[in-house]
Amino acid sequence: MFNIKTLETELLNRIACAEDLDSLEKIRIFALGKRGRITAEMKNLAAMNPQARKKTGKALNQLKCLVKNTLLARKTALSSVIMDDCILANRVDISLPVPPEMKGRIHPITQTTDEIITIFAAMGFVVVEGPDIESDYYNFEALNFTPNHPARQDQDTLYLKPDKNGERKVLRTHTSAVQIRTMEKQSPPIRIIVPGRTFRSDHDATHSPMFHQVEGLVIDKVSHMGHLKGCLIDFCQAFFGIKDLPIRFRPSYFPFTEPSAELDIGCLRIGHELKIGHYGDWLEILGSGMVHPNVLRNSGLNPSKYQGFAFGIGLERISMLKYGIPDLRPFYENNLRWMHHYGFLSFAQPTIAGGV
């Protein structure tokens, strides 16, 4: 014969022994599901006489409510234990020091190089690279430096030990050497820019033994000084983001160009502060000129047939001017605080449309 008290004891013991929520759910189905024990006994009430049906039905309803409340209480207890275990497993020791911020930054030199490449790429220039260690021929002789030129002296240039042939290689003093290498291999028209490291025997607040340059070269049959000026004016206005930037070309001298010119931009000096784009004073930022006929001859080109222009830009110099960096030396000191202040996020890629 069915005994409600026995069923109650069995179900309550099962609920108390449940160790996880899945086991508890199985017990709920066993007791209260469509085919559960209590549900089955409720279906048997129809076969009882009215007096027994009333007594048994009341007892089954009380058992059903008791089981539901016990299941809910056990579920709450198990959920609390699970949450405590999760918190314990993922706890953080707040007594530990805060880890240092190690977010990377793009170096101003890299950013400036990308900006310059972006601007000149829009003008049809192609990036070319060359070796850091050069021969005397490519670094000096082919570029029309006379044998007694001061740049060839040890106090101005970093030389390596002589090789087995007695030749002293040199750490290139400019990226202009790539002009010769390109003209030897490629027939005009030529339109290239050459970013890269250069080396000279200097070290102070405004000079470094290693620095960076971007050399530009255009060789064809028609380019003249007017094209040179237009190209550099467009570059300066785009790079500094100043449409009416004051610009002037001042006669100068370089062994590998004739005529030669320095490019100055307008600035305003207020104490130690320098404001680019104002009239008042001038600041030289790059050198340029028409390629010397001797350089064309040394590269195997006929100067009566071909002509062109070249220019050289110091990356650190214009980077300091554009981004307000007061000292050259921290560029190479690997100071994370300096990089965090002057560096660029990786997604800040320069574009002509977005402004460099």
Contacts in CASP RR format, 6 or more apart in sequence:
PFRMAT RR
TARGET T0000
AUTHOR 0000-0000-0000
METHOD contacts of the structure
MODEL  1
MFNIKTLETELLNRIACAEDLDSLEKIRIFALGKRGRITAEMKNLAAMNP
QARKKTGKALNQLKCLVKNTLLARKTALSSVIMDDCILANRVDISLPVPP
EMKGRIHPITQTTDEIITIFAAMGFVVVEGPDIESDYYNFEALNFTPNHP
ARQDQDTLYLKPDKNGERKVLRTHTSAVQIRTMEKQSPPIRIIVPGRTFR
SDHDATHSPMFHQVEGLVIDKVSHMGHLKGCLIDFCQAFFGIKDLPIRFR
PSYFPFTEPSAELDIGCLRIGHELKIGHYGDWLEILGSGMVHPNVLRNSG
LNPSKYQGFAFGIGLERISMLKYGIPDLRPFYENNLRWMHHYGFLSFAQP
TIAGGV
2 41 0 8 1.000
2 44 0 8 1.000
4 41 0 8 1.000
4 56 0 8 1.000
4 59 0 8 1.000
4 60 0 8 1.000
4 63 0 8 1.000
7 37 0 8 1.000
7 38 0 8 1.000
7 41 0 8 1.000
7 63 0 8 1.000
8 63 0 8 1.000
8 66 0 8 1.000
8 67 0 8 1.000
11 27 0 8 1.000
11 30 0 8 1.000
11 31 0 8 1.000
11 37 0 8 1.000
11 63 0 8 1.000
11 67 0 8 1.000
11 70 0 8 1.000
12 66 0 8 1.000
12 67 0 8 1.000
12 70 0 8 1.000
14 27 0 8 1.000
14 30 0 8 1.000
15 24 0 8 1.000
15 27 0 8 1.000
15 67 0 8 1.000
15 70 0 8 1.000
15 71 0 8 1.000
15 74 0 8 1.000
16 74 0 8 1.000
18 24 0 8 1.000
18 27 0 8 1.000
18 74 0 8 1.000
18 78 0 8 1.000
19 78 0 8 1.000
20 78 0 8 1.000
21 75 0 8 1.000
21 78 0 8 1.000
21 79 0 8 1.000
21 82 0 8 1.000
24 71 0 8 1.000
24 74 0 8 1.000
24 75 0 8 1.000
24 78 0 8 1.000
27 71 0 8 1.000
28 71 0 8 1.000
29 36 0 8 1.000
30 36 0 8 1.000
30 37 0 8 1.000
31 37 0 8 1.000
31 38 0 8 1.000
31 67 0 8 1.000
32 38 0 8 1.000
32 39 0 8 1.000
32 64 0 8 1.000
32 67 0 8 1.000
32 68 0 8 1.000
33 39 0 8 1.000
38 60 0 8 1.000
38 63 0 8 1.000
38 64 0 8 1.000
38 67 0 8 1.000
41 56 0 8 1.000
41 60 0 8 1.000
42 57 0 8 1.000
42 60 0 8 1.000
45 53 0 8 1.000
45 56 0 8 1.000
45 57 0 8 1.000
45 60 0 8 1.000
46 53 0 8 1.000
48 56 0 8 1.000
101 340 0 8 1.000
103 340 0 8 1.000
104 339 0 8 1.000
104 346 0 8 1.000
105 339 0 8 1.000
105 340 0 8 1.000
105 343 0 8 1.000
105 344 0 8 1.000
105 345 0 8 1.000
106 343 0 8 1.000
106 344 0 8 1.000
106 345 0 8 1.000
106 346 0 8 1.000
106 348 0 8 1.000
107 331 0 8 1.000
107 339 0 8 1.000
107 343 0 8 1.000
108 319 0 8 1.000
108 323 0 8 1.000
108 325 0 8 1.000
108 331 0 8 1.000
108 342 0 8 1.000
108 343 0 8 1.000
108 344 0 8 1.000
109 212 0 8 1.000
109 315 0 8 1.000
109 316 0 8 1.000
109 319 0 8 1.000
109 331 0 8 1.000
111 319 0 8 1.000
111 343 0 8 1.000
111 344 0 8 1.000
111 348 0 8 1.000
111 350 0 8 1.000
112 315 0 8 1.000
112 318 0 8 1.000
112 319 0 8 1.000
112 322 0 8 1.000
113 195 0 8 1.000
113 196 0 8 1.000
113 212 0 8 1.000
113 214 0 8 1.000
113 315 0 8 1.000
114 349 0 8 1.000
114 350 0 8 1.000
115 239 0 8 1.000
115 350 0 8 1.000
115 356 0 8 1.000
116 193 0 8 1.000
116 195 0 8 1.000
116 214 0 8 1.000
116 235 0 8 1.000
116 239 0 8 1.000
116 313 0 8 1.000
116 315 0 8 1.000
117 127 0 8 1.000
117 193 0 8 1.000
117 195 0 8 1.000
118 350 0 8 1.000
118 351 0 8 1.000
118 352 0 8 1.000
118 356 0 8 1.000
119 234 0 8 1.000
119 235 0 8 1.000
119 238 0 8 1.000
119 239 0 8 1.000
119 352 0 8 1.000
119 356 0 8 1.000
120 193 0 8 1.000
120 216 0 8 1.000
120 235 0 8 1.000
121 127 0 8 1.000
122 352 0 8 1.000
123 191 0 8 1.000
123 231 0 8 1.000
123 234 0 8 1.000
123 235 0 8 1.000
124 191 0 8 1.000
125 191 0 8 1.000
125 192 0 8 1.000
125 193 0 8 1.000
125 216 0 8 1.000
126 191 0 8 1.000
126 192 0 8 1.000
126 193 0 8 1.000
127 192 0 8 1.000
127 193 0 8 1.000
127 194 0 8 1.000
127 195 0 8 1.000
128 178 0 8 1.000
128 182 0 8 1.000
128 192 0 8 1.000
128 193 0 8 1.000
128 194 0 8 1.000
129 178 0 8 1.000
129 194 0 8 1.000
129 195 0 8 1.000
129 196 0 8 1.000
130 175 0 8 1.000
130 177 0 8 1.000
130 178 0 8 1.000
130 181 0 8 1.000
130 194 0 8 1.000
130 196 0 8 1.000
131 172 0 8 1.000
132 171 0 8 1.000
132 172 0 8 1.000
132 197 0 8 1.000
132 199 0 8 1.000
133 160 0 8 1.000
133 169 0 8 1.000
133 170 0 8 1.000
133 171 0 8 1.000
133 172 0 8 1.000
134 169 0 8 1.000
134 170 0 8 1.000
134 171 0 8 1.000
134 172 0 8 1.000
134 177 0 8 1.000
135 167 0 8 1.000
135 169 0 8 1.000
135 170 0 8 1.000
136 152 0 8 1.000
136 167 0 8 1.000
136 168 0 8 1.000
136 170 0 8 1.000
138 177 0 8 1.000
138 180 0 8 1.000
138 181 0 8 1.000
139 170 0 8 1.000
139 172 0 8 1.000
139 173 0 8 1.000
139 174 0 8 1.000
139 177 0 8 1.000
140 149 0 8 1.000
140 151 0 8 1.000
140 152 0 8 1.000
140 170 0 8 1.000
141 298 0 8 1.000
142 177 0 8 1.000
142 180 0 8 1.000
142 295 0 8 1.000
142 298 0 8 1.000
142 299 0 8 1.000
143 176 0 8 1.000
143 177 0 8 1.000
143 179 0 8 1.000
143 180 0 8 1.000
143 255 0 8 1.000
143 256 0 8 1.000
143 295 0 8 1.000
143 298 0 8 1.000
144 255 0 8 1.000
144 256 0 8 1.000
144 292 0 8 1.000
144 294 0 8 1.000
144 295 0 8 1.000
144 298 0 8 1.000
145 151 0 8 1.000
145 152 0 8 1.000
145 255 0 8 1.000
145 256 0 8 1.000
146 255 0 8 1.000
149 255 0 8 1.000
150 156 0 8 1.000
151 157 0 8 1.000
151 173 0 8 1.000
154 201 0 8 1.000
155 201 0 8 1.000
156 173 0 8 1.000
156 200 0 8 1.000
156 201 0 8 1.000
157 170 0 8 1.000
157 171 0 8 1.000
157 173 0 8 1.000
157 200 0 8 1.000
157 201 0 8 1.000
158 170 0 8 1.000
158 171 0 8 1.000
158 199 0 8 1.000
158 200 0 8 1.000
158 201 0 8 1.000
158 209 0 8 1.000
159 168 0 8 1.000
159 169 0 8 1.000
159 170 0 8 1.000
159 171 0 8 1.000
160 168 0 8 1.000
160 169 0 8 1.000
160 170 0 8 1.000
160 171 0 8 1.000
161 168 0 8 1.000
162 168 0 8 1.000
163 169 0 8 1.000
171 198 0 8 1.000
171 199 0 8 1.000
172 198 0 8 1.000
172 199 0 8 1.000
173 198 0 8 1.000
173 199 0 8 1.000
173 200 0 8 1.000
174 198 0 8 1.000
174 213 0 8 1.000
174 215 0 8 1.000
174 312 0 8 1.000
175 194 0 8 1.000
175 195 0 8 1.000
175 196 0 8 1.000
175 198 0 8 1.000
175 213 0 8 1.000
175 214 0 8 1.000
175 215 0 8 1.000
175 312 0 8 1.000
176 215 0 8 1.000
176 256 0 8 1.000
176 310 0 8 1.000
176 312 0 8 1.000
178 192 0 8 1.000
178 194 0 8 1.000
178 215 0 8 1.000
179 194 0 8 1.000
179 215 0 8 1.000
179 217 0 8 1.000
179 256 0 8 1.000
179 291 0 8 1.000
179 295 0 8 1.000
179 299 0 8 1.000
179 310 0 8 1.000
180 295 0 8 1.000
180 298 0 8 1.000
180 299 0 8 1.000
182 190 0 8 1.000
182 192 0 8 1.000
182 217 0 8 1.000
183 190 0 8 1.000
183 217 0 8 1.000
183 219 0 8 1.000
183 296 0 8 1.000
183 299 0 8 1.000
183 300 0 8 1.000
183 301 0 8 1.000
184 299 0 8 1.000
184 300 0 8 1.000
188 219 0 8 1.000
188 220 0 8 1.000
188 221 0 8 1.000
188 301 0 8 1.000
188 306 0 8 1.000
189 218 0 8 1.000
189 219 0 8 1.000
189 220 0 8 1.000
189 221 0 8 1.000
190 217 0 8 1.000
190 218 0 8 1.000
190 219 0 8 1.000
190 220 0 8 1.000
191 217 0 8 1.000
191 218 0 8 1.000
191 219 0 8 1.000
191 220 0 8 1.000
192 216 0 8 1.000
192 217 0 8 1.000
193 214 0 8 1.000
193 215 0 8 1.000
193 216 0 8 1.000
193 217 0 8 1.000
194 213 0 8 1.000
194 214 0 8 1.000
194 215 0 8 1.000
194 216 0 8 1.000
194 217 0 8 1.000
195 212 0 8 1.000
195 213 0 8 1.000
195 214 0 8 1.000
195 315 0 8 1.000
196 212 0 8 1.000
196 213 0 8 1.000
196 214 0 8 1.000
197 210 0 8 1.000
197 211 0 8 1.000
197 212 0 8 1.000
198 210 0 8 1.000
198 211 0 8 1.000
198 212 0 8 1.000
198 213 0 8 1.000
199 209 0 8 1.000
199 210 0 8 1.000
199 211 0 8 1.000
200 207 0 8 1.000
200 209 0 8 1.000
200 211 0 8 1.000
201 209 0 8 1.000
202 208 0 8 1.000
202 209 0 8 1.000
203 209 0 8 1.000
205 327 0 8 1.000
205 328 0 8 1.000
205 329 0 8 1.000
206 328 0 8 1.000
207 328 0 8 1.000
208 316 0 8 1.000
208 328 0 8 1.000
208 329 0 8 1.000
208 331 0 8 1.000
208 332 0 8 1.000
210 332 0 8 1.000
211 314 0 8 1.000
211 315 0 8 1.000
211 316 0 8 1.000
212 314 0 8 1.000
212 315 0 8 1.000
212 316 0 8 1.000
213 312 0 8 1.000
213 313 0 8 1.000
213 314 0 8 1.000
213 315 0 8 1.000
214 312 0 8 1.000
214 313 0 8 1.000
214 314 0 8 1.000
214 315 0 8 1.000
215 310 0 8 1.000
215 311 0 8 1.000
215 312 0 8 1.000
215 313 0 8 1.000
216 310 0 8 1.000
216 311 0 8 1.000
216 312 0 8 1.000
217 291 0 8 1.000
217 308 0 8 1.000
217 309 0 8 1.000
217 310 0 8 1.000
218 227 0 8 1.000
218 228 0 8 1.000
218 231 0 8 1.000
218 308 0 8 1.000
218 309 0 8 1.000
218 310 0 8 1.000
219 291 0 8 1.000
219 296 0 8 1.000
219 301 0 8 1.000
219 306 0 8 1.000
219 307 0 8 1.000
219 308 0 8 1.000
220 306 0 8 1.000
220 307 0 8 1.000
220 308 0 8 1.000
221 305 0 8 1.000
221 306 0 8 1.000
221 307 0 8 1.000
222 307 0 8 1.000
223 307 0 8 1.000
223 308 0 8 1.000
223 309 0 8 1.000
224 290 0 8 1.000
224 307 0 8 1.000
224 308 0 8 1.000
224 309 0 8 1.000
225 259 0 8 1.000
225 289 0 8 1.000
225 290 0 8 1.000
225 309 0 8 1.000
227 309 0 8 1.000
228 288 0 8 1.000
228 289 0 8 1.000
228 290 0 8 1.000
228 308 0 8 1.000
228 309 0 8 1.000
228 311 0 8 1.000
229 249 0 8 1.000
231 309 0 8 1.000
231 311 0 8 1.000
232 247 0 8 1.000
232 263 0 8 1.000
232 286 0 8 1.000
232 288 0 8 1.000
232 311 0 8 1.000
233 247 0 8 1.000
236 245 0 8 1.000
236 247 0 8 1.000
236 263 0 8 1.000
236 265 0 8 1.000
236 285 0 8 1.000
237 243 0 8 1.000
237 245 0 8 1.000
238 352 0 8 1.000
238 355 0 8 1.000
238 356 0 8 1.000
239 318 0 8 1.000
239 322 0 8 1.000
239 356 0 8 1.000
240 265 0 8 1.000
240 276 0 8 1.000
240 277 0 8 1.000
240 321 0 8 1.000
240 322 0 8 1.000
241 355 0 8 1.000
241 356 0 8 1.000
242 276 0 8 1.000
242 277 0 8 1.000
244 277 0 8 1.000
245 265 0 8 1.000
245 266 0 8 1.000
245 276 0 8 1.000
245 277 0 8 1.000
246 265 0 8 1.000
246 266 0 8 1.000
246 277 0 8 1.000
246 278 0 8 1.000
246 279 0 8 1.000
246 282 0 8 1.000
247 263 0 8 1.000
247 264 0 8 1.000
247 265 0 8 1.000
247 266 0 8 1.000
248 263 0 8 1.000
248 264 0 8 1.000
248 266 0 8 1.000
248 282 0 8 1.000
249 261 0 8 1.000
249 262 0 8 1.000
249 263 0 8 1.000
249 264 0 8 1.000
249 288 0 8 1.000
250 261 0 8 1.000
250 262 0 8 1.000
250 263 0 8 1.000
250 264 0 8 1.000
250 284 0 8 1.000
251 259 0 8 1.000
251 260 0 8 1.000
251 261 0 8 1.000
251 262 0 8 1.000
252 260 0 8 1.000
252 261 0 8 1.000
252 262 0 8 1.000
252 287 0 8 1.000
253 260 0 8 1.000
254 260 0 8 1.000
254 287 0 8 1.000
254 289 0 8 1.000
255 292 0 8 1.000
256 291 0 8 1.000
256 292 0 8 1.000
256 295 0 8 1.000
256 310 0 8 1.000
257 288 0 8 1.000
257 289 0 8 1.000
257 290 0 8 1.000
257 291 0 8 1.000
257 292 0 8 1.000
257 309 0 8 1.000
257 310 0 8 1.000
258 289 0 8 1.000
258 290 0 8 1.000
258 292 0 8 1.000
258 293 0 8 1.000
259 289 0 8 1.000
259 290 0 8 1.000
260 287 0 8 1.000
260 288 0 8 1.000
260 289 0 8 1.000
260 290 0 8 1.000
261 287 0 8 1.000
261 288 0 8 1.000
261 289 0 8 1.000
262 284 0 8 1.000
262 286 0 8 1.000
262 287 0 8 1.000
262 288 0 8 1.000
263 284 0 8 1.000
263 285 0 8 1.000
263 286 0 8 1.000
263 287 0 8 1.000
263 288 0 8 1.000
263 311 0 8 1.000
264 282 0 8 1.000
264 283 0 8 1.000
264 284 0 8 1.000
264 285 0 8 1.000
265 276 0 8 1.000
265 277 0 8 1.000
265 282 0 8 1.000
265 283 0 8 1.000
265 285 0 8 1.000
266 276 0 8 1.000
266 277 0 8 1.000
266 278 0 8 1.000
266 279 0 8 1.000
266 280 0 8 1.000
266 281 0 8 1.000
266 282 0 8 1.000
266 283 0 8 1.000
267 274 0 8 1.000
267 275 0 8 1.000
267 276 0 8 1.000
267 277 0 8 1.000
267 278 0 8 1.000
267 280 0 8 1.000
267 281 0 8 1.000
267 282 0 8 1.000
267 283 0 8 1.000
268 274 0 8 1.000
268 275 0 8 1.000
268 277 0 8 1.000
268 278 0 8 1.000
268 279 0 8 1.000
268 280 0 8 1.000
268 281 0 8 1.000
269 275 0 8 1.000
269 281 0 8 1.000
274 283 0 8 1.000
274 321 0 8 1.000
276 283 0 8 1.000
276 321 0 8 1.000
276 322 0 8 1.000
283 321 0 8 1.000
285 313 0 8 1.000
285 314 0 8 1.000
285 317 0 8 1.000
285 318 0 8 1.000
285 321 0 8 1.000
286 311 0 8 1.000
286 312 0 8 1.000
286 313 0 8 1.000
286 314 0 8 1.000
286 318 0 8 1.000
287 311 0 8 1.000
287 312 0 8 1.000
287 313 0 8 1.000
288 309 0 8 1.000
288 310 0 8 1.000
288 311 0 8 1.000
288 312 0 8 1.000
289 309 0 8 1.000
289 310 0 8 1.000
289 311 0 8 1.000
290 307 0 8 1.000
290 308 0 8 1.000
290 309 0 8 1.000
290 310 0 8 1.000
291 307 0 8 1.000
291 308 0 8 1.000
291 309 0 8 1.000
291 310 0 8 1.000
293 303 0 8 1.000
296 302 0 8 1.000
296 303 0 8 1.000
296 306 0 8 1.000
296 307 0 8 1.000
297 303 0 8 1.000
316 328 0 8 1.000
316 331 0 8 1.000
319 325 0 8 1.000
320 326 0 8 1.000
320 328 0 8 1.000
323 342 0 8 1.000
325 331 0 8 1.000
325 342 0 8 1.000
330 338 0 8 1.000
350 356 0 8 1.000
END
